[in-house]
Amino acid sequence: MAMAPPVECIIEHHDRGGMLTLVPMINGEGRGQGSYQFEIVSSSGGNTSSNMQGGDFEKTAAGRLSLSQVVVSASDNGWSARLTVYGPTGETLCRISVP
């Protein structure tokens, strides 16, 4: 089952009590499957931390699909996140970086 474009990449982020919750998602009208890579980089106290996640997914209905969830320290020094979603044959369907 191929992914039906267009597919929108979304990264929701919520700061609660000094912790940052990041949720990579895809949104689309169709069903499909593919894979994703999600990278988070955060800095705190002069240190930098990097977290990479990824895997396969299957979207069975229209709307949003949450791919993962990550909680990191919400640092004043900043953070960044990047989500890339690939179709079943490796083509890039969407990409987003925040902030």
C-alpha positions in Angstrom: 0.0 0.0 0.0 1.7 3.2 -1.2 1.4 6.4 0.7 -1.0 8.8 -0.9 0.5 12.3 -1.2 0.3 15.0 -0.1 1.6 14.1 3.3 2.2 16.9 5.9 5.0 16.5 8.5 4.2 18.0 11.9 6.2 18.3 15.2 4.1 19.2 18.1 6.0 20.6 21.1 4.8 21.4 24.6 6.8 22.9 27.5 5.6 21.7 30.9 7.5 22.3 34.1 10.9 22.5 32.6 10.4 19.4 30.4 9.7 19.6 26.6 7.5 16.9 25.0 8.0 16.5 21.3 5.6 14.5 19.1 6.4 13.8 15.5 3.3 13.2 13.3 2.1 12.9 9.8 -1.2 14.2 8.4 -2.9 13.1 5.2 -6.1 12.1 3.7 -5.0 8.7 2.6 -3.7 5.4 4.0 -0.2 4.2 3.4 3.0 3.0 4.8 6.6 4.1 5.0 9.4 5.0 7.4 10.6 8.0 9.4 13.6 9.6 11.0 13.3 11.9 14.0 16.3 13.8 15.4 16.3 16.0 18.5 19.3 18.1 19.5 19.3 20.0 22.8 21.8 22.1 24.7 22.1 22.6 28.4 24.9 23.8 30.7 27.5 23.7 27.9 26.6 20.2 26.9 24.8 19.0 23.7 22.6 16.0 23.5 21.4 14.3 20.4 18.6 11.7 20.1 17.7 9.9 16.8 14.7 7.7 16.4 13.1 6.1 13.4 11.2 3.1 12.1 8.4 1.9 9.9 4.8 3.0 10.1 1.4 2.1 8.7 -1.3 4.7 8.4 -4.7 3.0 8.2 -7.1 6.1 8.1 -7.2 9.7 7.1 -6.0 12.3 9.6 -3.0 12.5 11.9 -0.8 9.6 13.0 1.6 10.0 15.9 5.0 8.3 15.1 6.7 8.7 18.5 7.0 10.8 21.6 10.1 12.2 23.3 10.6 14.1 26.5 13.7 16.3 27.0 14.8 19.0 29.3 13.5 22.4 28.1 16.7 24.4 28.1 17.1 28.1 27.7 20.1 27.3 25.4 17.8 25.8 22.9 16.8 22.7 21.1 15.9 21.7 17.5 14.1 18.8 16.0 13.8 17.5 12.4 11.4 14.9 11.0 11.8 13.3 7.6 9.2 10.8 6.3 9.8 8.4 3.5 7.5 6.4 1.2 7.7 2.7 0.8 10.3 2.9 -1.9 12.5 5.4 -0.1 11.2 8.7 -1.6 11.0 11.7 0.7 7.4 12.5 1.3 7.9 15.4 3.7 10.4 17.1 6.0 10.1 19.7 8.7 12.5 21.3 11.2 11.5 23.2 14.4 11.8 25.7 15.9 
